[in-house]
Amino acid sequence: MQGLTQQRKRGAGERGFTVIELMVVVLIVFIVAAMAIVQMGPTLAASRSDTAMDQVIDQIRQAREYSIENRRYVAVTFQTVGSQAQIVITQMNSQTANAGANVVLSTVTLQYPVQFCVCSMPDTPDAFGNGGAIYFEGDSGGPAGGMWFQSDGELVDGTSLQPINGTVFLGITGSKNLSRAITVLGTTGRVRAYKSTGSAWFSS
């Protein structure tokens, strides 16, 4: 009899969770997860903007280096296909005698939802203008003849072959503090990056 009583006590002590207790635990987990997602949202958005900025910088620098190494004009084109912002790097063989057709070296799509956009931000400290998301030589979208790196490292107008300065603006619509800007000094091909505080730029 005593053994049976001890077994019953042990059984009562080893009782599992009730359905209500499990539901409370699951609810707490969901609440904590939701709070974490809300807090991580701005961090993830900033990370996407930084990644897009790095992609633009990397492509511009690669285009310049390729032009110098291979002694070819290399065009840099910024375009939007559907909702995707892209950078296209093209070797302009058509500008060199008997070099053949132009060759697309790379096409890079920026991380969505980052777009080419001024996003109501002022001009950068380099003061190359902010009349458009892609603003070179005072033209929104860049010069009509395109933008090319040439073998001495200069970024030039594809028509006049004169050095041009400009800025590529990036951002996520409705989030000025996530704006990014990349400036290019035509005579040297120097690239600078800027991040937004929401009302001004600071060097990245």
N, CA, C and O of each residue as an XYZ file, in Angstrom:
816
protein
N       0.832     -1.196      0.000
C       0.000      0.000      0.000
C       0.871      1.252      0.000
O       0.618      2.213     -0.727
N       1.919      1.210      0.850
C       2.823      2.342      0.920
C       3.527      2.585     -0.422
O       3.723      3.730     -0.830
N       3.908      1.485     -1.106
C       4.545      1.593     -2.418
C       3.613      2.231     -3.430
O       4.051      3.042     -4.245
N       2.317      1.876     -3.393
C       1.333      2.426     -4.324
C       1.166      3.928     -4.106
O       1.054      4.684     -5.070
N       1.147      4.365     -2.848
C       1.006      5.790     -2.516
C       2.181      6.592     -3.045
O       2.020      7.687     -3.584
N       3.397      6.008     -2.875
C       4.594      6.692     -3.371
C       4.574      6.837     -4.894
O       5.006      7.860     -5.426
N       4.062      5.793     -5.612
C       3.965      5.844     -7.064
C       3.005      6.942     -7.505
O       3.253      7.656     -8.477
N       1.862      7.064     -6.739
C       0.882      8.107     -7.083
C       1.478      9.499     -6.898
O       1.248     10.392     -7.715
N       2.260      9.686     -5.802
C       2.879     10.977     -5.554
C       3.878     11.325     -6.656
O       3.957     12.458     -7.131
N       4.652     10.274     -7.046
C       5.607     10.496     -8.120
C       4.903     10.865     -9.408
O       5.356     11.753    -10.131
N       3.811     10.199     -9.704
C       3.043     10.458    -10.919
C       2.489     11.863    -10.925
O       2.481     12.527    -11.962
N       2.012     12.336     -9.744
C       1.472     13.698     -9.662
C       2.569     14.722     -9.865
O       2.353     15.759    -10.491
N       3.768     14.425     -9.328
C       4.882     15.357     -9.470
C       5.403     15.435    -10.894
O       5.975     16.454    -11.280
N       5.221     14.385    -11.685
C       5.731     14.330    -13.051
C       4.684     14.737    -14.084
O       4.861     14.489    -15.277
N       3.605     15.354    -13.636
C       2.523     15.753    -14.523
C       3.038     16.735    -15.572
O       3.814     17.627    -15.226
N       2.638     16.608    -16.847
C       3.080     17.490    -17.924
C       2.361     18.829    -17.922
O       1.513     19.094    -17.070
N       2.723     19.691    -18.915
C       2.080     20.993    -19.048
C       0.648     20.827    -19.552
O       0.344     19.913    -20.318
N      -0.213     21.721    -19.109
C      -1.586     21.729    -19.626
C      -1.607     22.491    -20.950
O      -0.649     23.192    -21.276
N      -2.680     22.360    -21.705
C      -2.824     23.053    -22.990
C      -2.759     24.571    -22.788
O      -2.157     25.276    -23.597
N      -3.363     25.066    -21.736
C      -3.367     26.508    -21.460
C      -1.956     27.010    -21.200
O      -1.570     28.072    -21.688
N      -1.176     26.238    -20.419
C       0.193     26.636    -20.136
C       1.030     26.687    -21.418
O       1.830     27.603    -21.607
N       0.841     25.701    -22.293
C       1.563     25.671    -23.562
C       1.184     26.870    -24.436
O       2.041     27.471    -25.086
N      -0.101     27.208    -24.445
C      -0.570     28.344    -25.242
C       0.028     29.658    -24.730
O       0.377     30.534    -25.521
N       0.144     29.790    -23.415
C       0.736     30.991    -22.829
C       2.199     31.111    -23.241
O       2.664     32.197    -23.586
N       2.922     29.992    -23.203
C       4.336     29.994    -23.596
C       4.481     30.375    -25.067
O       5.331     31.193    -25.419
N       3.649     29.780    -25.926
C       3.708     30.086    -27.364
C       3.399     31.559    -27.607
O       4.051     32.203    -28.428
N       2.407     32.094    -26.895
C       2.040     33.498    -27.042
C       3.204     34.414    -26.658
O       3.476     35.399    -27.346
N       3.882     34.091    -25.569
C       5.024     34.884    -25.136
C       6.129     34.863    -26.196
O       6.740     35.891    -26.488
N       6.377     33.676    -26.771
C       7.398     33.546    -27.818
C       7.050     34.420    -29.015
O       7.921     35.098    -29.560
N       5.777     34.413    -29.431
C       5.339     35.231    -30.566
C       5.506     36.721    -30.271
O       5.937     37.476    -31.143
N       5.175     37.147    -29.067
C       5.303     38.557    -28.699
C       6.762     39.001    -28.741
O       7.084     40.058    -29.284
N       7.642     38.180    -28.161
C       9.078     38.500    -28.164
C       9.613     38.552    -29.593
O      10.384     39.448    -29.936
N       9.205     37.591    -30.429
C       9.660     37.556    -31.828
C       9.181     38.796    -32.584
O       9.935     39.385    -33.359
N       7.923     39.189    -32.355
C       7.383     40.377    -33.025
C       8.145     41.629    -32.624
O       8.429     42.482    -33.465
N       8.477     41.743    -31.345
C       9.241     42.898    -30.875
C      10.633     42.932    -31.513
O      11.139     43.994    -31.874
N      11.230     41.764    -31.643
C      12.572     41.688    -32.243
C      12.525     42.106    -33.709
O      13.408     42.818    -34.186
N      11.483     41.658    -34.426
C      11.354     42.000    -35.848
C      11.172     43.500    -36.019
O      11.788     44.108    -36.895
N      10.324     44.101    -35.182
C      10.090     45.548    -35.258
C      11.387     46.313    -35.012
O      11.669     47.292    -35.702
N      12.172     45.877    -34.041
C      13.426     46.555    -33.715
C      14.482     46.342    -34.792
O      15.315     47.219    -35.022
N      14.456     45.189    -35.453
C      15.461     44.881    -36.471
C      15.147     45.519    -37.811
O      16.034     45.639    -38.657
N      13.889     45.935    -38.025
C      13.482     46.494    -39.311
C      14.379     47.610    -39.797
O      14.906     47.514    -40.906
N      14.581     48.680    -39.014
C      15.451     49.771    -39.458
C      16.893     49.332    -39.717
O      17.548     49.845    -40.625
N      17.382     48.390    -38.923
C      18.744     47.898    -39.103
C      18.886     47.168    -40.431
O      19.878     47.340    -41.138
N      17.885     46.346    -40.768
C      17.918     45.613    -42.031
C      17.834     46.567    -43.215
O      18.528     46.383    -44.215
N      16.980     47.591    -43.104
C      16.842     48.567    -44.188
C      18.152     49.328    -44.393
O      18.569     49.551    -45.529
N      18.798     49.726    -43.300
C      20.083     50.420    -43.400
C      21.142     49.520    -44.023
O      21.991     49.982    -44.786
N      21.089     48.246    -43.696
C      22.034     47.285    -44.258
C      21.852     47.163    -45.769
O      22.829     47.068    -46.512
N      20.596     47.164    -46.219
C      20.330     47.089    -47.660
C      20.869     48.322    -48.372
O      21.456     48.211    -49.449
N      20.672     49.504    -47.775
C      21.180     50.737    -48.378
C      22.703     50.717    -48.454
O      23.283     51.123    -49.461
N      23.347     50.247    -47.394
C      24.808     50.165    -47.383
C      25.316     49.186    -48.431
O      26.311     49.445    -49.107
N      24.624     48.061    -48.560
C      25.024     47.061    -49.555
C      24.911     47.624    -50.962
O      25.802     47.425    -51.786
N      23.809     48.334    -51.242
C      23.620     48.938    -52.563
C      24.711     49.974    -52.839
O      25.244     50.032    -53.948
N      25.042     50.784    -51.847
C      26.101     51.781    -52.000
C      27.432     51.098    -52.313
O      28.169     51.543    -53.193
N      27.733     50.032    -51.604
C      28.979     49.289    -51.839
C      29.006     48.690    -53.244
O      30.057     48.644    -53.883
N      27.834     48.225    -53.729
C      27.768     47.663    -55.078
C      28.097     48.717    -56.123
O      28.841     48.452    -57.067
N      27.542     49.915    -55.953
C      27.810     50.995    -56.907
C      29.284     51.372    -56.893
O      29.907     51.496    -57.947
N      29.837     51.552    -55.708
C      31.254     51.913    -55.592
C      32.138     50.852    -56.238
O      33.060     51.171    -56.989
N      31.850     49.598    -55.941
C      32.658     48.495    -56.470
C      32.618     48.457    -57.999
O      33.651     48.259    -58.638
N      31.435     48.646    -58.589
C      31.317     48.596    -60.043
C      32.028     49.771    -60.705
O      32.684     49.597    -61.731
N      31.905     50.961    -60.132
C      32.590     52.125    -60.691
C      34.107     51.912    -60.661
O      34.797     52.169    -61.648
N      34.609     51.449    -59.537
C      36.059     51.242    -59.415
C      36.550     50.125    -60.339
O      37.627     50.232    -60.927
N      35.774     49.069    -60.464
C      36.171     47.978    -61.357
C      36.197     48.444    -62.805
O      37.094     48.084    -63.568
N      35.196     49.256    -63.180
C      35.149     49.771    -64.548
C      36.401     50.612    -64.840
O      37.006     50.483    -65.905
N      36.781     51.467    -63.893
C      37.963     52.312    -64.070
C      39.225     51.464    -64.198
O      40.039     51.685    -65.094
N      39.385     50.496    -63.304
C      40.580     49.652    -63.331
C      40.658     48.836    -64.620
O      41.735     48.666    -65.192
N      39.515     48.337    -65.070
C      39.492     47.542    -66.301
C      39.892     48.402    -67.501
O      40.621     47.955    -68.386
N      39.401     49.645    -67.514
C      39.734     50.556    -68.608
C      41.230     50.833    -68.663
O      41.827     50.843    -69.739
N      41.831     51.058    -67.499
C      43.270     51.338    -67.436
C      44.081     50.115    -67.869
O      45.012     50.226    -68.667
N      43.716     48.957    -67.336
C      44.478     47.736    -67.610
C      44.379     47.294    -69.065
O      45.356     46.801    -69.630
N      43.207     47.467    -69.677
C      42.986     46.961    -71.033
C      43.014     48.042    -72.109
O      42.841     47.754    -73.293
N      43.235     49.296    -71.686
C      43.326     50.419    -72.622
C      42.116     50.450    -73.555
O      42.244     50.502    -74.779
N      40.950     50.417    -72.937
C      39.682     50.506    -73.667
C      38.762     51.490    -72.953
O      38.850     51.675    -71.739
N      37.883     52.114    -73.723
C      36.816     52.887    -73.106
C      35.836     51.910    -72.460
O      35.452     50.907    -73.061
N      35.442     52.219    -71.231
C      34.491     51.358    -70.523
C      33.332     52.227    -70.033
O      33.524     53.149    -69.239
N      32.134     51.920    -70.516
C      30.949     52.712    -70.184
C      30.305     52.222    -68.891
O      30.259     51.025    -68.609
N      29.810     53.184    -68.117
C      29.059     52.883    -66.905
C      27.640     53.410    -67.109
O      27.438     54.606    -67.316
N      26.659     52.505    -67.048
C      25.269     52.873    -67.288
C      24.424     52.534    -66.072
O      24.501     51.424    -65.544
N      23.621     53.489    -65.629
C      22.693     53.275    -64.516
C      21.289     53.225    -65.088
O      20.862     54.154    -65.774
N      20.566     52.145    -64.809
C      19.233     51.989    -65.373
C      18.296     51.325    -64.379
O      18.728     50.696    -63.413
N      16.992     51.481    -64.641
C      15.980     50.821    -63.824
C      15.140     49.940    -64.732
O      14.536     50.423    -65.690
N      15.101     48.654    -64.431
C      14.324     47.688    -65.203
C      13.218     47.167    -64.303
O      13.479     46.447    -63.339
N      11.980     47.533    -64.622
C      10.873     47.193    -63.731
C      11.041     47.975    -62.438
O      11.022     49.206    -62.445
N      11.204     47.276    -61.349
C      11.431     47.936    -60.054
C      12.866     47.744    -59.578
O      13.196     48.064    -58.436
N      13.715     47.223    -60.456
C      15.086     46.903    -60.073
C      16.079     47.915    -60.641
O      16.109     48.173    -61.844
N      16.893     48.485    -59.743
C      17.958     49.395    -60.165
C      19.182     48.573    -60.541
O      19.561     47.644    -59.827
N      19.798     48.923    -61.671
C      20.927     48.142    -62.170
C      22.088     49.042    -62.596
O      21.903     50.203    -62.959
N      23.282     48.466    -62.539
C      24.487     49.100    -63.078
C      25.044     48.169    -64.151
O      25.256     46.981    -63.906
N      25.280     48.721    -65.346
C      25.805     47.920    -66.450
C      27.172     48.475    -66.850
O      27.320     49.674    -67.086
N      28.156     47.599    -66.922
C      29.512     47.976    -67.336
C      29.776     47.369    -68.713
O      29.653     46.159    -68.902
N      30.144     48.229    -69.679
C      30.312     47.775    -71.066
C      31.665     48.199    -71.624
O      32.048     49.364    -71.518
N      32.380     47.263    -72.210
C      33.631     47.582    -72.896
C      33.272     48.120    -74.278
O      32.672     47.415    -75.089
N      33.643     49.374    -74.543
C      33.249     50.042    -75.779
C      34.252     49.762    -76.904
O      35.013     50.642    -77.305
N      34.237     48.540    -77.397
C      35.164     48.169    -78.466
C      34.921     48.966    -79.742
O      35.827     49.134    -80.559
N      33.698     49.454    -79.910
C      33.353     50.211    -81.120
C      34.170     51.505    -81.235
O      34.232     52.102    -82.309
N      34.792     51.936    -80.140
C      35.591     53.159    -80.158
C      37.062     52.898    -80.448
O      37.871     53.826    -80.457
N      37.410     51.635    -80.684
C      38.795     51.265    -80.999
C      38.812     50.521    -82.328
O      38.059     49.566    -82.519
N      39.654     50.949    -83.226
C      39.700     50.362    -84.567
C      39.926     48.849    -84.516
O      40.819     48.359    -83.824
N      39.094     48.126    -85.265
C      39.199     46.675    -85.427
C      39.094     45.902    -84.108
O      39.598     44.783    -84.005
N      38.449     46.486    -83.112
C      38.329     45.811    -81.814
C      37.060     44.961    -81.705
O      36.898     44.200    -80.751
N      36.172     45.093    -82.678
C      34.955     44.275    -82.650
C      33.787     44.992    -81.987
O      33.797     46.210    -81.806
N      32.785     44.200    -81.633
C      31.565     44.754    -81.044
C      31.755     45.062    -79.562
O      32.656     44.534    -78.910
N      30.894     45.922    -79.050
C      30.902     46.220    -77.615
C      30.575     44.965    -76.817
O      29.823     44.108    -77.280
N      31.141     44.857    -75.615
C      30.927     43.673    -74.782
C      30.458     44.105    -73.392
O      31.116     44.909    -72.732
N      29.320     43.567    -72.954
C      28.849     43.836    -71.594
C      29.691     43.010    -70.628
O      29.693     41.781    -70.692
N      30.398     43.685    -69.743
C      31.276     42.999    -68.795
C      30.535     42.541    -67.553
O      30.835     41.484    -66.998
N      29.557     43.342    -67.113
C      28.793     42.948    -65.930
C      27.486     43.737    -65.848
O      27.394     44.881    -66.293
N      26.490     43.091    -65.269
C      25.215     43.738    -64.953
C      24.893     43.390    -63.511
O      24.691     42.222    -63.181
N      24.845     44.405    -62.646
C      24.610     44.187    -61.222
C      23.277     44.829    -60.832
O      23.033     46.001    -61.119
N      22.427     44.049    -60.180
C      21.138     44.547    -59.697
C      21.246     44.897    -58.229
O      21.680     44.078    -57.419
N      20.849     46.127    -57.880
C      20.929     46.564    -56.492
C      19.871     45.880    -55.643
O      18.819     45.471    -56.134
N      20.178     45.768    -54.362
C      19.265     45.119    -53.430
C      17.964     45.898    -53.303
O      17.965     47.060    -52.899
N      16.842     45.244    -53.654
C      15.524     45.872    -53.516
C      15.209     46.010    -52.025
O      15.579     45.117    -51.262
N      14.546     47.079    -51.567
C      13.854     48.135    -52.320
C      14.683     49.390    -52.566
O      14.112     50.459    -52.778
N      16.007     49.296    -52.545
C      16.842     50.470    -52.813
C      16.714     50.845    -54.289
O      16.792     49.991    -55.172
N      16.515     52.138    -54.533
C      16.355     52.651    -55.891
C      17.301     53.823    -56.116
O      17.856     54.377    -55.168
N      17.478     54.195    -57.388
C      18.155     55.442    -57.693
C      17.164     56.563    -57.388
O      16.148     56.696    -58.070
N      17.455     57.360    -56.375
C      16.520     58.429    -56.027
C      17.193     59.461    -55.142
O      17.962     59.119    -54.245
N      16.890     60.759    -55.409
C      17.428     61.845    -54.590
C      16.741     61.857    -53.232
O      17.335     62.246    -52.227
N      15.470     61.422    -53.216
C      14.694     61.304    -51.968
C      14.649     62.617    -51.179
O      14.728     62.615    -49.951
N      14.519     63.744    -51.902
C      14.378     65.074    -51.289
C      15.577     65.496    -50.452
O      15.454     66.350    -49.574
N      16.730     64.906    -50.717
C      17.944     65.279    -49.985
C      18.666     66.434    -50.678
O      18.561     66.593    -51.894
N      19.404     67.246    -49.903
C      20.202     68.321    -50.517
C      21.410     67.747    -51.256
O      21.658     66.541    -51.230
N      22.158     68.636    -51.918
C      23.363     68.210    -52.626
C      24.423     67.770    -51.616
O      24.380     68.157    -50.448
N      25.367     66.964    -52.075
C      26.456     66.503    -51.219
C      27.482     67.623    -51.022
O      27.427     68.628    -51.731
N      28.410     67.474    -50.082
C      29.467     68.484    -49.905
C      30.326     68.699    -51.149
O      30.947     69.753    -51.287
N      30.374     67.721    -52.061
C      31.150     67.887    -53.294
C      30.473     68.850    -54.272
O      31.111     69.371    -55.187
N      29.165     69.080    -54.065
C      28.413     70.074    -54.847
C      28.450     69.825    -56.353
O      28.680     70.748    -57.134
N      28.223     68.580    -56.755
C      28.148     68.260    -58.178
C      26.711     68.375    -58.709
O      26.463     68.142    -59.892
N      25.766     68.737    -57.827
C      24.380     68.910    -58.242
C      23.496     67.758    -57.798
O      23.967     66.638    -57.603
N      22.200     68.046    -57.639
C      21.249     67.007    -57.249
C      19.946     67.139    -58.040
O      18.850     66.947    -57.512
N      20.104     67.476    -59.330
C      18.937     67.636    -60.198
C      18.311     66.332    -60.636
O      17.301     66.340    -61.340
N      18.883     65.218    -60.241
C      18.346     63.905    -60.596
C      19.076     62.834    -59.814
O      20.121     63.090    -59.216
N      18.520     61.627    -59.823
C      19.148     60.528    -59.093
C      20.521     60.193    -59.667
O      21.452     59.873    -58.928
N      20.636     60.270    -60.994
C      21.926     60.121    -61.670
C      22.220     61.481    -62.273
O      21.583     61.875    -63.249
N      23.180     62.207    -61.703
C      23.378     63.595    -62.127
C      24.848     63.837    -62.442
O      25.673     63.988    -61.541
N      25.165     63.873    -63.750
C      26.538     64.086    -64.210
C      26.545     65.188    -65.256
O      25.652     65.265    -66.099
N      27.555     66.035    -65.192
C      27.737     67.121    -66.163
C      26.485     68.020    -66.235
O      26.171     68.582    -67.284
N      25.782     68.140    -65.100
C      24.586     68.973    -65.074
C      23.391     68.366    -65.761
O      22.396     69.054    -65.990
N      23.463     67.086    -66.098
C      22.355     66.415    -66.788
C      21.755     65.322    -65.908
O      22.475     64.477    -65.376
N      20.437     65.346    -65.761
C      19.750     64.269    -65.052
C      19.789     63.016    -65.914
O      19.344     63.032    -67.061
N      20.318     61.937    -65.364
C      20.496     60.716    -66.138
C      21.879     60.607    -66.743
O      22.261     59.553    -67.251
N      22.638     61.705    -66.689
C      23.975     61.706    -67.268
C      23.958     62.217    -68.697
O      22.882     62.382    -69.272
N      25.124     62.472    -69.287
C      25.198     63.003    -70.658
C      24.588     62.049    -71.673
O      24.631     60.831    -71.505
N      24.014     62.628    -72.737
C      23.333     61.828    -73.767
C      24.269     60.813    -74.428
O      23.840     59.736    -74.842
N      25.542     61.170    -74.519
C      26.499     60.274    -75.169
C      27.037     59.184    -74.270
O      27.863     58.374    -74.690
N      26.570     59.162    -73.030
C      27.025     58.148    -72.091
C      28.218     58.609    -71.276
O      28.788     59.669    -71.532
N      28.595     57.794    -70.283
C      29.740     58.083    -69.406
C      30.738     56.953    -69.535
O      30.401     55.785    -69.343
N      31.964     57.307    -69.861
C      32.992     56.287    -70.091
C      34.222     56.580    -69.252
O      34.588     57.735    -69.036
N      34.850     55.518    -68.786
C      36.217     55.640    -68.272
C      37.152     55.438    -69.446
O      36.904     54.596    -70.309
N      38.233     56.214    -69.480
C      39.238     56.006    -70.513
C      40.540     55.546    -69.873
O      40.658     55.524    -68.648
N      41.499     55.187    -70.681
C      42.683     54.464    -70.196
C      43.561     55.233    -69.220
O      44.436     54.641    -68.589
N      43.348     56.548    -69.080
C      44.118     57.298    -68.084
C      43.359     57.409    -66.762
O      43.814     58.083    -65.838
N      42.186     56.738    -66.669
C      41.416     56.722    -65.422
C      40.389     57.813    -65.296
O      39.673     57.871    -64.296
N      40.291     58.697    -66.298
C      39.301     59.767    -66.248
C      37.908     59.248    -66.612
O      37.762     58.336    -67.426
N      36.889     59.849    -65.992
C      35.502     59.597    -66.396
C      35.111     60.723    -67.338
O      35.152     61.895    -66.963
N      34.730     60.367    -68.568
C      34.490     61.390    -69.589
C      33.097     61.267    -70.197
O      32.437     60.231    -70.110
N      32.678     62.378    -70.820
C      31.452     62.404    -71.610
C      31.707     61.582    -72.875
O      32.713     61.784    -73.555
N      30.799     60.657    -73.189
C      30.998     59.793    -74.347
C      30.967     60.517    -75.679
O      31.352     59.942    -76.697
N      30.519     61.769    -75.699
C      30.487     62.540    -76.945
C      31.711     63.430    -77.092
O      32.388     63.407    -78.120
N      31.990     64.220    -76.050
C      33.097     65.188    -76.136
C      34.415     64.650    -75.604
O      35.475     65.220    -75.864
N      34.348     63.548    -74.854
C      35.517     62.953    -74.202
C      36.180     63.919    -73.214
O      37.384     63.848    -72.970
N      35.370     64.822    -72.653
C      35.844     65.736    -71.626
C      35.490     65.179    -70.244
O      34.427     64.581    -70.079
N      36.369     65.368    -69.245
C      36.091     64.848    -67.894
C      34.789     65.420    -67.326
O      34.483     66.597    -67.516
N      34.038     64.584    -66.638
C      32.777     65.016    -66.038
C      32.706     64.569    -64.576
O      33.188     63.497    -64.209
N      32.101     65.411    -63.766
C      31.856     65.089    -62.363
C      30.375     64.743    -62.199
O      29.541     65.168    -62.998
N      30.060     63.981    -61.175
C      28.647     63.692    -60.942
C      28.400     62.870    -59.697
O      29.321     62.479    -58.980
N      27.119     62.622    -59.466
C      26.688     61.917    -58.260
C      25.623     60.891    -58.585
O      24.746     61.119    -59.417
N      25.718     59.752    -57.908
C      24.667     58.725    -57.957
C      23.980     58.746    -56.594
O      24.618     58.504    -55.569
N      22.680     59.036    -56.584
C      21.914     59.057    -55.346
C      21.099     57.780    -55.224
O      20.491     57.324    -56.193
N      21.091     57.207    -54.027
C      20.341     55.982    -53.751
C      19.438     56.208    -52.550
O      19.705     57.071    -51.714
N      18.369     55.429    -52.469
C      17.529     55.544    -51.289
C      16.346     54.603    -51.314
O      16.097     53.902    -52.295
N      15.622     54.608    -50.203
C      14.378     53.862    -50.079
C      13.273     54.891    -49.889
O      13.329     55.699    -48.961
N      12.282     54.867    -50.751
C      11.226     55.870    -50.732
C      10.626     56.024    -49.342
O      10.246     55.047    -48.697
N      10.549     57.290    -48.892
C       9.954     57.588    -47.598
C      10.903     57.493    -46.419
O      10.493     57.696    -45.276
N      12.174     57.185    -46.683
C      13.155     57.046    -45.596
C      14.407     57.853    -45.921
O      15.400     57.297    -46.391
N      14.366     59.154    -45.676
C      15.486     60.035    -46.026
C      16.769     59.660    -45.307
O      17.862     59.836    -45.845
N      16.636     59.136    -44.080
C      17.832     58.783    -43.316
C      18.548     57.554    -43.879
O      19.655     57.227    -43.452
N      17.915     56.873    -44.839
C      18.541     55.714    -45.476
C      19.152     56.074    -46.826
O      19.610     55.194    -47.555
N      19.162     57.365    -47.164
C      19.724     57.796    -48.437
C      21.241     57.635    -48.446
O      21.903     57.746    -47.415
N      21.768     57.371    -49.631
C      23.201     57.232    -49.831
C      23.586     57.995    -51.096
O      22.755     58.173    -51.987
N      24.821     58.441    -51.181
C      25.285     59.156    -52.368
C      26.727     58.776    -52.672
O      27.549     58.622    -51.769
N      27.016     58.628    -53.963
C      28.371     58.308    -54.412
C      28.768     59.360    -55.439
O      28.108     59.506    -56.467
N      29.837     60.089    -55.166
C      30.294     61.112    -56.104
C      31.537     60.624    -56.844
O      32.339     59.855    -56.315
N      31.672     61.098    -58.089
C      32.833     60.733    -58.912
C      33.453     62.009    -59.461
O      32.772     62.815    -60.096
N      34.747     62.191    -59.215
C      35.497     63.322    -59.766
C      36.091     62.869    -61.095
O      36.931     61.969    -61.133
N      35.654     63.494    -62.177
C      36.006     63.025    -63.512
C      37.479     62.990    -63.814
O      37.954     62.033    -64.427
N      38.234     64.017    -63.399
C      39.641     64.109    -63.784
C      40.522     63.009    -63.186
O      41.567     62.677    -63.746
N      40.108     62.452    -62.065
C      40.915     61.407    -61.426
C      40.165     60.084    -61.273
O      40.781     59.047    -61.027
N      38.843     60.117    -61.418
C      38.047     58.918    -61.172
C      37.867     58.639    -59.692
O      37.423     57.555    -59.314
N      38.212     59.620    -58.838
C      38.076     59.439    -57.401
C      36.596     59.270    -57.020
O      35.723     59.981    -57.517
N      36.346     58.311    -56.125
C      34.982     58.025    -55.681
C      34.859     58.327    -54.189
O      35.712     57.933    -53.393
N      33.782     59.034    -53.820
C      33.484     59.289    -52.412
C      32.074     58.811    -52.099
O      31.180     58.863    -52.943
N      31.893     58.345    -50.865
C      30.580     57.850    -50.435
C      30.060     58.685    -49.283
O      30.818     59.108    -48.410
N      28.753     58.918    -49.292
C      28.109     59.695    -48.236
C      26.858     58.979    -47.742
O      26.146     58.332    -48.510
N      26.606     59.112    -46.436
C      25.373     58.612    -45.827
C      24.556     59.803    -45.328
O      25.089     60.882    -45.070
N      23.260     59.579    -45.202
C      22.357     60.650    -44.805
C      21.982     60.578    -43.322
O      21.836     59.501    -42.745
N      21.833     61.765    -42.732
C      21.289     61.850    -41.372
C      19.787     62.106    -41.428
O      19.117     62.160    -40.397
N      19.270     62.262    -42.639
C      17.867     62.623    -42.829
C      17.730     64.052    -43.321
O      16.719     64.413    -43.923
N      18.762     64.878    -43.062
C      18.732     66.271    -43.519
C      20.079     66.742    -44.065
O      20.157     67.784    -44.716
N      21.130     65.981    -43.802
C      22.472     66.360    -44.276
C      23.286     65.093    -44.551
O      22.877     63.984    -44.207
N      24.450     65.288    -45.180
C      25.325     64.170    -45.524
C      26.556     64.146    -44.628
O      27.041     65.188    -44.186
N      27.047     62.956    -44.369
C      28.340     62.811    -43.718
C      29.132     61.757    -44.479
O      28.570     60.800    -45.013
N      30.445     61.948    -44.519
C      31.311     61.060    -45.296
C      31.305     59.660    -44.709
O      31.400     59.480    -43.495
N      31.191     58.667    -45.589
C      31.117     57.274    -45.136
C      32.525     56.662    -45.081
O      32.677     55.494    -44.723
